[in-house]
Structures are given as structure tokens and as C-alpha cells.
């Protein structure tokens, strides 16, 4: 990891340069209420050594949006199983169209263990429903992070409905008002 400037870091994940998609999830750590989020992630090869990495730029700030150095965790998922015959039921997506009424996230930045396509519906300003077809068992563990540090986002509820799981997400600005925002989403059953 390299610190670029206050509140901005580059994280290098070795050996993951072959796939530009997947999902990055960043969570701030510590007792101070800061927020950290992924800004961008992309494959990169060091021109001097030839070694390949997935490089992730992470931004951290106070809840008022002031850049701050902060501790965080980072996870990266390409799929949720280690082999073709072992799959962890779940899904991930990058919700990149914050003001669209309903859309299917880009295929390189979404996954569903049932091989269905996930969708996102905007129900009001800053409020979204993530639809995960085929994932119908009760329970699960939804996680969400605002993307590109435009807001903070959280899960307000989740439940199986007919042939899918629906997860409610709310994003809020620095003043606590709902705001439209991009977010990274991960769900495991």
C-alpha cells in the first residue's frame, strides 16, 4: 500500500491483474467516524519488475468530506467460489447509475451464483432496491459501501420475495439527507 496524499491510498493486490471486473469493498476502521471508499480499481503491471497487480485507489474522509488518514479493510471478490463445483451462494455488483430508475449493472462488475443478472431500482432520492434473482433462502449478509466517496450508504433491510432476494439500500450526504450515489454491494448467504 502507498499513501498518495492525506486520505488517499493505492492498494496493490498481487496476481490479480487478469480481471478488471470484480467488486472492491472498503470499510473504515476505528472509533473515529470516518468513511473510506474505493475510487477506482484496475489491472496494472509494474514496468520495472513485470509483476501484475490489481491496483485500488481508496479515499478516506471525515463525515463532512474532509480528507483524513484512516485505517480501513479492503476485500476483493471476482466470484464467490473457489472452483466450478463449489459456489458460495451470493452476489455482488457495482451500482454505477445512481439516478437511473431501473437498470442492470455492467456485466464485468456484477456476479450472481445462480448465473442470473442482478438489477437495481431507484425508489426515491438516495433509496434503492437491489434485486438478486434466484437467491431465495432467508437470511444472508448484505454489505454496501458508497463508491467514489460521494456519500455514505447502508443496508436498511433484506428479504426473499418470490424468486429473488431484495436488499434495501439508503445513501446519505454529509448533512444526513438522502442523496443519489454509486455504491459497491456484496451479499453472501
N, C-alpha and C positions, 0 to 999 in steps of 0.2 A: 504494500500500500504506500502511496505517496500523497503527501499533503500539497495541494496546488496553491492554496491561499486559505485564509481563515474560513472555515466551514465548507471547504471543497476538497474532495479527495479523489484519487484514482485508485481503484482496487483492481489488481491483476489476478485473474484466475487461470493458472497454467493448464495447458492441454485442452482447453475448451474453445479454441479458435475456429473450429469447423462449422459451428452452427450459430448464425447471427440472431436466431429467434430465441425462444425460451422466455422465461419470466424471472425477473430480478425482484426480490422482496427485501426492503431495508427497514429496520426498526431501530429507533433511538434507544439508548440505554442510559440508566442513571436516574437520580432523584430530581434533577432539574428538568422541567417540562420543555424540552426541545423537540424538534421534529427533523427527521432525516429522510430523504427520499432519493430514488435513482433519478438521474438526469438523462443519461443515455448509456447504452451498452452496445458493444460492437466487437467483432473479432479484430485482433491486432497481432502482427508478427514483429518481433524485435529485429531491426535490420542488422544489428551487430552480432547477435547470437543465433538468429534464425528460429528461436523458440516462439511458439504461438501461445497467445493468451486470449481470453475474453476480458476486455477492459471495461470497467463500470465506473462512471463518474457519479459520485454521491455528493449531495448538498445537504448541509445541516444549518438550521437557523432557530432562533427563538420563536415563540408562538406569534410574535409581532413581525416576523420576517427578517430579522437582523442576522446576518451570517455569524455563526459561532462554531468553534471547535467542539465536537461532541463525540462520545463513544456511540457505536452502533453495531448491530449484527447485520449480516448480508447473507441471503441464500439465493441460489440459482437453480431453477428446475427446467430441464429440457423435456422430459416426460416423467411420469411418476412411477415407473417400473424399471427394474434393472435388466430384465430380459423380456423377450417377446411373450413368454408364457407366464410371467409373474408381473402383475399390474396392481398397483395400489389404486383403488377407486378414488377418483378425484378429477380436478380440472384446474386450469389456470388461464388467465387472459390479461392482456393489456387493454384497458378501456381507453382508447385514444380519441374518441369522438364525443367530447363532453357535452355538446349541445344538440346532438342528433336524437330524434325521438326514439328510434329503434335501429339497431344495426348489428351486424356480425363482425366481431373484431378480426383483424388481419390474421390469416391462417398461420403465418410464421410466429405469431405472438399469442397463440392460444392452443390449448390441448384439452381433450376430454377423454378419459379412459374408456368410454363407450364408443368412441370414434365419431360422435355427433359434434355438430358445430354449436358452440355456446353463443348466446346473444345477450345484448344489454338494452334495456328500455329505460329511458329518462322519464320519470313520473312527475317531476316538478323540479324547480331550480335546485341543483345540488343533490337531488334524490334519484336513485337508480335501483332497478331490479336486475340482477344478474340471473339469467336462465341457463341451467345446466341440464340439458336433456339426458335422460337415461339414468341419472344418479338419483334414485328414489328411496334409498334407505334413510330412516330417521337419523338425526344426529349429524356429526361431521364437525370439521374445524375450519371455518372460513377466516381468512386473513386479508386485510386490504391496507395498502399504503398509497397516499397521494403520489402522483408522478410529476416530476419536474418542479416540485416544491411550489405549487400554486395554492395549496390548501392542506388541511388535514382531513382524512377520510376514516370512517369507521363503519363497522357492521352493526346494524340495528336489529336484525332478525334473520332467521333462515328456517326453511321448512320444505319437506317434499310436497309437491302439488301435482296430482295425476302422474304424468310421465317424466317429471323433471324435479330438480331441486331449485328453489328460488331463494336468492340471498338479497336482502335489502341493504343498500349502502347509502350513507349520507356524507357529503363533503362540506366542510365549513371553512370560511375565510378567517383572517386574523381577528375580526371582531365577533366571531361566532355565528355569523349569518350564513345560511346555506349558499354555496356558490358552485357553479358548474366547474368540474375539474376532471382531468385524466387521472386514472388510478391503475395500480397493479393489484391483481387479485389472485389468491390461491385458495383452493378448497380441497381438503382430504377427508375421506370417510374412514 
